Amino acid sequence: MAFVLKNHLSFVLCIVQALFLEQPYICEGLDPFALFIDLFTKFLKQCSRPMTISGAVAERAKLKSYILLGCLVILIQALPAHWVWDSEGFFYKLGVVDFAGCSAVHMVGGIIGLIATVYLKPRRNRFNEDSVHQMSSPTNALLGTFLLWWGWFGINAGSVWGITSGRWRLGARAAVATIMSSIGGGATSIVISFVKTKKLQVNFLINGILSSIVSITALCAVSRPWHALIIGGVSSAFSISVLPLLDRFKVDDPVGIVPIHLTSSIWGMTAVGIFCEKDRYLVSRIKKMNEIWRNLFLPMF
């Protein structure tokens, strides 16, 4: 009940921020219709950060503390969002490609979620030797995964900001890349589950699917379908491999925020430099991004 209430509060906090901290939306004398899509998209992306944090601090944060944390998260997120997406942003000028929020949304949420859950320490009896950690409701977890899975098509494909001037091509490509990545992630999680435990583990499947669609958000509109399949599969493997590490270091992550959002977003941004293809709408930015990743990683080998 408290978890659901906090998610509802996240909506309220984010819409207040979008309406009253973004000057164009409340100024008189401006045509509001051209700003509606911008407002709605920003609202959806802003809501995801506090909700991500709510999963990381589940069963340990008081309501007042969560409200304060949610306000801080919204303000903190404004910085990386500006760096990545604004034409005057530091990373934007470097040519960083983040189509739908892999770094500016999910990486930020994953980092803050990790810090919050480490600070709050594990739940009572979570890592006792005689304690058995089980998913409270696999049915509800799978239902929530399904809703997120299909909602992601709207996030990725909708990030083209329209259908004119050839944008519909990017939207179609983003939708196909999203489904291919989730197929790769889901299939990989099934294989790993049967290899490790001889049966299908629900948490492996959920982590595999969600991590794969997080990782593809960075380049969903500028990658080939088989690229997305590989990206999703690798992301799923990375996400599942992080789960035992969290238990080893006694990091209590109730819903898998760290492997799904942080680990997958790091891989997703790395995959940009490996798989991102030139597109006449994004060609200059992609070229710069590939050069950045080459300069960063080639000297290491």
Stockholm file with secondary structure:
# STOCKHOLM 1.0

chainA/1-301         MAFVLKNHLSFVLCIVQALFLEQPYICEGLDPFALFIDLFTKFLKQCSRPMTISGAVAERAKLKSYILLGCLVILIQALPAHWVWDSEGFFYKLGVVDFAGCSAVHMVGGIIGLIATVYLKPRRNRFNEDSVHQMSSPTNALLGTFLLWWGWFGINAGSVWGITSGRWRLGARAAVATIMSSIGGGATSIVISFVKTKKLQVNFLINGILSSIVSITALCAVSRPWHALIIGGVSSAFSISVLPLLDRFKVDDPVGIVPIHLTSSIWGMTAVGIFCEKDRYLVSRIKKMNEIWRNLFLPMF
#=GR chainA/1-301 SS CHHHHHHHHHHHHHHHHHHHSSGGGTCTTSCTHHHHHHHHHHHHHHHHHHHHHHHHTTTTCCHHHHHHHHHHHHHHHHHHHHHHHSTTCHHHHHTCCCSSSIIIIIIHHHHHHHHHHHHHCCCTTTTCTTCCCCCSCHHHHHHHHHHHHHHHHHHHHHTTCCSTTTHHHHHHHHHHHHHHHHHHHHHHHHHHHHHHHSSCCHHHHHHHHHHHHHHGGGTTTSSCHHHHHHHHHHHHHHHHHHHHHHHHTTCCCTTCHIIIIIIHHHHHHHHHHHHCCCCTTTHHHHHHHHHHHHHHHGGGC
#=GC SS_cons         CHHHHHHHHHHHHHHHHHHHSSGGGTCTTSCTHHHHHHHHHHHHHHHHHHHHHHHHTTTTCCHHHHHHHHHHHHHHHHHHHHHHHSTTCHHHHHTCCCSSSIIIIIIHHHHHHHHHHHHHCCCTTTTCTTCCCCCSCHHHHHHHHHHHHHHHHHHHHHTTCCSTTTHHHHHHHHHHHHHHHHHHHHHHHHHHHHHHHSSCCHHHHHHHHHHHHHHGGGTTTSSCHHHHHHHHHHHHHHHHHHHHHHHHTTCCCTTCHIIIIIIHHHHHHHHHHHHCCCCTTTHHHHHHHHHHHHHHHGGGC
//
